[in-house]
Amino acid sequence: MLLLDNHFFFASDFCQRVTELAHHHPESAYRAAWVMYVLSQEAIGNLRGAIAGVDLKGFIGEVYRIFPFPVETAAFKQNPEGRSTRERIEALVATFAPARRVPVMVNPKGESIAIGNYAFNRPQFHDVLLYVWLGGYPHWKDDVRPGYVMEMAAAAESSPHPLFAGAGPFSH
């Protein structure tokens, strides 16, 4: 899952939406709703505490109970086979907040994108794409990316949409 402050969403969903956006006609407005889980701060838990195995409150703590983080920090990596656990994680996160549709809009010139209350200019959005490409903070295990990340990167690199101007290159 990806986390945008208190908005949790599956990386596969994000990549699919970004791929769709990359194929969106560059001269027409983009307005959509992406499905996310918006958790209260208390429901989120403590990521650093869960990684350390000392604070297992909230959603992040519950994830740790099911899938403990490795003791060695260097071994903490994104699992490219994470889709196999989606059903279990989706059921768990739904106990903290229901899925909801969050508005997403790109300004007419493709200079920025708003995801709910969060706005990113073009370079910041490209940084988000790179973050997902790399596998976030822990990076992808063995530098293996899921197919949906590869598809997103290819779509972003070849998109005529101005929001993607200068995105990449991603190393394939």
C-alpha positions in Angstrom: 0.0 0.0 0.0 0.9 3.6 -0.5 0.4 6.2 2.2 -0.4 9.8 1.5 -0.6 11.3 4.9 -3.8 9.5 6.1 -4.9 8.2 2.7 -4.0 4.5 2.1 -4.3 3.0 -1.3 -3.0 0.0 -3.1 0.1 0.5 -5.3 -1.5 -1.6 -8.0 -4.6 0.7 -8.0 -2.4 3.8 -8.0 -0.3 2.5 -10.9 -3.4 1.5 -12.9 -5.0 5.0 -12.4 -1.7 6.7 -13.4 -1.5 4.5 -16.5 -5.1 5.5 -17.4 -4.2 9.2 -16.8 -1.1 8.8 -19.0 -3.4 7.6 -21.8 -5.9 10.4 -21.2 -6.4 12.8 -24.1 -4.0 15.6 -23.4 -6.4 18.4 -24.4 -9.4 17.3 -22.2 -9.8 17.9 -18.5 -9.0 15.0 -16.2 -11.4 14.5 -13.3 -11.8 11.2 -11.6 -12.3 9.6 -8.3 -9.7 7.1 -7.0 -10.7 4.6 -4.3 -8.7 5.0 -1.1 -9.0 4.3 2.7 -8.9 7.5 4.7 -7.9 6.7 8.3 -8.0 8.9 11.3 -4.5 9.6 12.8 -5.3 7.3 15.8 -6.4 4.5 13.4 -3.1 4.6 11.4 -0.7 3.6 14.2 3.0 4.2 14.4 5.1 3.1 11.4 8.4 3.5 13.1 7.1 1.8 16.3 5.7 -1.1 14.2 9.0 -1.5 12.3 10.8 -1.7 15.6 8.1 -4.1 16.9 7.4 -2.0 20.0 4.2 -0.1 19.1 1.5 -2.2 17.5 -1.5 0.1 17.7 -3.7 0.9 14.7 -3.7 -0.5 11.2 0.0 -0.5 10.8 0.5 -2.4 14.1 -2.1 -5.0 12.9 -0.3 -5.4 9.6 2.9 -6.0 11.6 1.1 -8.7 13.7 0.3 -10.6 10.5 3.5 -9.8 8.6 6.2 -8.9 11.1 8.9 -6.6 9.8 12.4 -8.1 9.7 14.7 -7.5 12.7 17.4 -6.3 10.4 16.4 -2.9 8.9 18.3 -3.6 5.6 16.0 -6.7 5.1 12.9 -4.5 5.1 11.9 -4.4 1.4 8.7 -4.1 -0.6 7.4 -7.4 -1.8 6.8 -7.5 -5.5 4.4 -10.4 -4.9 2.4 -8.2 -2.5 -0.8 -8.7 -4.6 -1.0 -12.1 -3.0 -1.8 -10.6 0.4 -4.1 -7.8 -0.9 -7.4 -9.6 0.0 -6.3 -10.0 3.6 -4.9 -6.4 3.9 -8.0 -5.0 2.3 -10.3 -6.7 4.8 -8.1 -5.5 7.6 -7.9 -1.8 6.5 -11.7 -1.8 6.0 -12.1 -2.5 9.8 -10.4 0.9 10.3 -12.2 2.9 7.6 -14.4 2.1 4.6 -13.1 2.6 1.1 -14.1 5.8 -0.4 -13.8 7.7 -3.6 -11.4 10.6 -3.4 -11.5 13.3 -6.2 -8.5 13.6 -8.5 -8.1 16.5 -10.9 -5.3 17.6 -13.2 -5.2 21.3 -14.1 -5.9 22.1 -17.8 -2.3 22.6 -18.7 -1.0 19.6 -16.8 1.0 21.7 -14.5 -0.4 20.1 -11.3 -2.5 17.2 -10.0 -4.7 17.3 -6.9 -5.4 14.0 -5.1 -8.1 14.9 -2.5 -6.7 17.8 -0.5 -3.1 17.2 -1.7 -1.7 19.1 -4.6 1.5 18.3 -6.5 3.1 20.3 -9.2 4.5 18.4 -12.2 8.0 17.8 -10.7 6.5 16.7 -7.4 4.2 14.3 -9.1 7.2 12.9 -11.1 8.9 12.4 -7.7 5.9 10.4 -6.5 6.1 8.2 -9.7 9.9 7.7 -9.0 9.1 6.8 -5.4 6.7 4.1 -6.5 9.2 3.0 -9.2 11.9 2.6 -6.5 9.5 0.8 -4.1 9.2 3.6 -1.6 11.4 3.9 1.4 12.5 0.3 1.6 12.8 -0.2 -2.2 11.7 -3.3 -4.0 13.0 -6.7 -2.9 15.9 -7.7 -5.2 15.0 -4.7 -7.4 12.1 -6.7 -8.9 9.1 -4.6 -9.8 5.6 -5.9 -10.3 4.2 -5.7 -13.8 1.8 -2.9 -12.9 4.8 -0.7 -11.9 6.5 -1.5 -15.2 3.3 -0.6 -17.1 2.9 2.7 -15.2 6.5 3.7 -16.0 6.2 2.9 -19.7 2.9 4.8 -19.9 4.4 7.8 -18.1 7.5 7.9 -20.3 5.5 7.7 -23.6 2.5 9.8 -22.6 1.6 12.9 -24.6 -0.2 14.3 -21.6 1.6 17.5 -20.3 1.5 16.2 -16.7 4.0 13.6 -17.8 6.3 15.9 -19.7 9.8 15.0 -18.6 8.8 12.0 -16.5 11.4 9.3 -16.4 13.3 7.9 -17.9 12.8 4.9 -15.7 15.3 2.1 -16.1 13.5 -0.9 -17.6 
